[in-house]
Amino acid sequence: MIITVDPSNPKPTYLQIVDSIRRAIATGAVKPGDQLPTIRDVAVQARVNRNTVSRAYLELEHMGLVRSRQGSGSFLTDNEPGLDQRERLKIIKRIADELALEASHYKIPLEQVIAIVRDSAAELNKETEHE
């Protein structure tokens, strides 16, 4: 699994790492029970501080996606995140609100935003099919 960060991205580095791992999970590049790369390996690969990677792994633990075992490493959990459907929809609604605000700020029409989301979903589905 390759984890990269973009220094020019305003999103905090640890969240870029979280997103990268979540994408790997969504596309099937990593499966439940798989061991994640060590914190040190990710730090070297992504050229970031180990504390940043540690914070990302901790965030993934809080999401219920990863379980760390002292001395053994971090592993993807076998179960889905512990959020019910209502909570998941709240999260998606918040993300949609942020997207709508950004689109409005940049004066991008709603139809174009919807097309972008559809294209992104199709790309994610293609990645999933190739795994």
DASUL-V187518 format. One record per residue. N is the residue number from 1. SS is DSSP state (H for helix, E for strand, L for the rest). PSI is psi in radians with two decimals (* if undefined). Layout:
# DASUL-V187518
n = <N & N>
ss = <SS & SS>
psi = <PSI & PSI>
This chain:
# DASUL-V187518
n = <1 & 2 & 3 & 4 & 5 & 6 & 7 & 8 & 9 & 10 & 11 & 12 & 13 & 14 & 15 & 16 & 17 & 18 & 19 & 20 & 21 & 22 & 23 & 24 & 25 & 26 & 27 & 28 & 29 & 30 & 31 & 32 & 33 & 34 & 35 & 36 & 37 & 38 & 39 & 40 & 41 & 42 & 43 & 44 & 45 & 46 & 47 & 48 & 49 & 50 & 51 & 52 & 53 & 54 & 55 & 56 & 57 & 58 & 59 & 60 & 61 & 62 & 63 & 64 & 65 & 66 & 67 & 68 & 69 & 70 & 71 & 72 & 73 & 74 & 75 & 76 & 77 & 78 & 79 & 80 & 81 & 82 & 83 & 84 & 85 & 86 & 87 & 88 & 89 & 90 & 91 & 92 & 93 & 94 & 95 & 96 & 97 & 98 & 99 & 100 & 101 & 102 & 103 & 104 & 105 & 106 & 107 & 108 & 109 & 110 & 111 & 112 & 113 & 114 & 115 & 116 & 117 & 118 & 119 & 120 & 121 & 122 & 123 & 124 & 125 & 126 & 127 & 128 & 129 & 130 & 131>
ss = <L & L & L & L & L & L & L & L & L & L & L & L & H & H & H & H & H & H & H & H & H & H & H & H & H & H & H & L & L & L & L & L & L & L & E & L & L & L & H & H & H & H & H & H & H & H & L & L & L & H & H & H & H & H & H & H & H & H & H & H & H & H & L & L & L & E & E & E & E & L & L & L & E & E & E & E & L & L & L & L & L & L & L & L & H & H & H & H & H & H & H & H & H & H & H & H & H & H & H & H & H & H & H & H & H & L & L & L & L & H & H & H & H & H & H & H & H & H & H & H & H & H & H & H & H & H & H & H & H & H & L>
psi = <2.24 & 2.19 & 2.12 & 2.72 & 2.65 & 1.88 & -0.41 & -0.17 & 2.26 & -0.25 & 2.40 & 2.49 & -0.76 & -0.58 & -0.52 & -0.67 & -0.78 & -0.83 & -0.69 & -0.74 & -0.70 & -0.64 & -0.73 & -0.65 & -0.83 & -0.61 & -0.10 & 0.15 & -0.52 & 2.59 & 2.79 & 2.36 & -0.30 & 2.56 & 2.34 & 2.75 & 2.70 & 2.75 & -0.74 & -0.80 & -0.75 & -0.72 & -0.75 & -0.83 & -0.79 & -0.11 & 0.88 & 2.95 & 2.53 & -0.57 & -0.57 & -0.78 & -0.72 & -0.73 & -0.68 & -0.78 & -0.65 & -0.71 & -0.73 & -0.61 & -0.77 & -0.53 & -0.20 & 0.24 & -0.40 & 2.55 & 2.21 & 2.44 & 2.10 & 2.15 & -0.16 & -0.48 & -2.88 & 2.37 & 2.56 & 2.42 & 2.77 & -0.29 & 2.86 & 2.81 & 2.55 & 0.75 & 2.37 & 2.98 & -0.70 & -0.74 & -0.70 & -0.74 & -0.61 & -0.74 & -0.80 & -0.67 & -0.75 & -0.74 & -0.71 & -0.69 & -0.77 & -0.73 & -0.78 & -0.71 & -0.80 & -0.75 & -0.73 & -0.75 & -0.73 & 0.10 & 0.81 & 2.19 & 2.59 & -0.73 & -0.68 & -0.66 & -0.77 & -0.72 & -0.69 & -0.77 & -0.76 & -0.77 & -0.73 & -0.74 & -0.72 & -0.71 & -0.75 & -0.72 & -0.68 & -0.76 & -0.68 & -0.70 & -0.54 & -0.24 & *>
